[in-house]
Amino acid sequence: YANFLQAVKSRYANAWVVPDGVTDDQATTTASVTIARDGHVISAHVIRSSGNPAVDQSVRVVLERVTYAAPLPEGAKEDQRTVTINFNVKAKRALG
């Protein structure tokens, strides 16, 4: 399960681009993503705003663009799994 979670978070983190001109390193937008057994994204939406409209909008764009994340782990009992992802400006900049 940990590998699945990391794979999903990495998929979104790699696709996300911090908008130009954002100076608030503490801005964090939280999203909820539901993934089907085969790895396709069933739904994705912002559940907590960062308070910065540009950051929130950039996250919404990624949520719309990513349609495949990672298949559920072998042996998963459910047909879908919901993951919470934090999009943090400072953490993204630290990754380069």
Contacts in CASP RR format, 6 or more apart in sequence:
PFRMAT RR
TARGET T0000
AUTHOR 0000-0000-0000
METHOD contacts of the structure
MODEL  1
YANFLQAVKSRYANAWVVPDGVTDDQATTTASVTIARDGHVISAHVIRSS
GNPAVDQSVRVVLERVTYAAPLPEGAKEDQRTVTINFNVKAKRALG
1 73 0 8 1.000
3 73 0 8 1.000
4 70 0 8 1.000
4 72 0 8 1.000
4 73 0 8 1.000
4 81 0 8 1.000
5 83 0 8 1.000
7 69 0 8 1.000
7 70 0 8 1.000
8 33 0 8 1.000
8 35 0 8 1.000
8 69 0 8 1.000
8 70 0 8 1.000
8 83 0 8 1.000
8 85 0 8 1.000
9 83 0 8 1.000
9 85 0 8 1.000
11 66 0 8 1.000
11 68 0 8 1.000
11 69 0 8 1.000
11 70 0 8 1.000
12 31 0 8 1.000
12 33 0 8 1.000
12 62 0 8 1.000
12 63 0 8 1.000
12 66 0 8 1.000
12 69 0 8 1.000
12 85 0 8 1.000
12 87 0 8 1.000
13 85 0 8 1.000
13 87 0 8 1.000
13 92 0 8 1.000
13 95 0 8 1.000
15 62 0 8 1.000
15 65 0 8 1.000
15 66 0 8 1.000
16 58 0 8 1.000
16 59 0 8 1.000
16 62 0 8 1.000
16 87 0 8 1.000
16 92 0 8 1.000
17 58 0 8 1.000
17 62 0 8 1.000
18 55 0 8 1.000
18 58 0 8 1.000
18 89 0 8 1.000
18 92 0 8 1.000
18 93 0 8 1.000
19 54 0 8 1.000
19 55 0 8 1.000
19 57 0 8 1.000
19 58 0 8 1.000
21 54 0 8 1.000
22 52 0 8 1.000
22 54 0 8 1.000
22 55 0 8 1.000
22 89 0 8 1.000
24 50 0 8 1.000
24 52 0 8 1.000
24 55 0 8 1.000
24 89 0 8 1.000
25 89 0 8 1.000
25 90 0 8 1.000
25 93 0 8 1.000
26 88 0 8 1.000
26 89 0 8 1.000
26 90 0 8 1.000
27 50 0 8 1.000
27 51 0 8 1.000
27 52 0 8 1.000
27 55 0 8 1.000
27 88 0 8 1.000
27 89 0 8 1.000
28 48 0 8 1.000
28 50 0 8 1.000
28 86 0 8 1.000
28 87 0 8 1.000
28 88 0 8 1.000
28 89 0 8 1.000
29 46 0 8 1.000
29 48 0 8 1.000
29 49 0 8 1.000
29 50 0 8 1.000
29 55 0 8 1.000
29 56 0 8 1.000
29 59 0 8 1.000
29 86 0 8 1.000
29 87 0 8 1.000
30 46 0 8 1.000
30 47 0 8 1.000
30 48 0 8 1.000
30 84 0 8 1.000
30 85 0 8 1.000
30 86 0 8 1.000
30 87 0 8 1.000
31 44 0 8 1.000
31 45 0 8 1.000
31 46 0 8 1.000
31 47 0 8 1.000
31 59 0 8 1.000
31 63 0 8 1.000
31 84 0 8 1.000
31 85 0 8 1.000
31 87 0 8 1.000
32 43 0 8 1.000
32 44 0 8 1.000
32 45 0 8 1.000
32 47 0 8 1.000
32 82 0 8 1.000
32 83 0 8 1.000
32 84 0 8 1.000
32 85 0 8 1.000
33 41 0 8 1.000
33 43 0 8 1.000
33 44 0 8 1.000
33 63 0 8 1.000
33 69 0 8 1.000
33 82 0 8 1.000
33 83 0 8 1.000
33 84 0 8 1.000
33 85 0 8 1.000
34 41 0 8 1.000
34 42 0 8 1.000
34 43 0 8 1.000
34 44 0 8 1.000
34 80 0 8 1.000
34 81 0 8 1.000
34 82 0 8 1.000
34 83 0 8 1.000
35 41 0 8 1.000
35 42 0 8 1.000
35 69 0 8 1.000
35 70 0 8 1.000
35 72 0 8 1.000
35 80 0 8 1.000
35 81 0 8 1.000
35 82 0 8 1.000
35 83 0 8 1.000
36 42 0 8 1.000
36 72 0 8 1.000
36 79 0 8 1.000
36 80 0 8 1.000
37 71 0 8 1.000
37 72 0 8 1.000
37 76 0 8 1.000
37 78 0 8 1.000
37 79 0 8 1.000
37 80 0 8 1.000
38 71 0 8 1.000
39 68 0 8 1.000
39 69 0 8 1.000
39 70 0 8 1.000
39 71 0 8 1.000
39 72 0 8 1.000
40 67 0 8 1.000
40 68 0 8 1.000
40 69 0 8 1.000
41 66 0 8 1.000
41 67 0 8 1.000
41 68 0 8 1.000
41 69 0 8 1.000
42 80 0 8 1.000
44 63 0 8 1.000
44 64 0 8 1.000
44 66 0 8 1.000
45 63 0 8 1.000
46 56 0 8 1.000
46 59 0 8 1.000
46 60 0 8 1.000
46 63 0 8 1.000
47 84 0 8 1.000
49 56 0 8 1.000
50 56 0 8 1.000
50 59 0 8 1.000
50 87 0 8 1.000
50 89 0 8 1.000
55 87 0 8 1.000
55 89 0 8 1.000
58 87 0 8 1.000
59 87 0 8 1.000
62 87 0 8 1.000
72 78 0 8 1.000
72 80 0 8 1.000
72 81 0 8 1.000
END
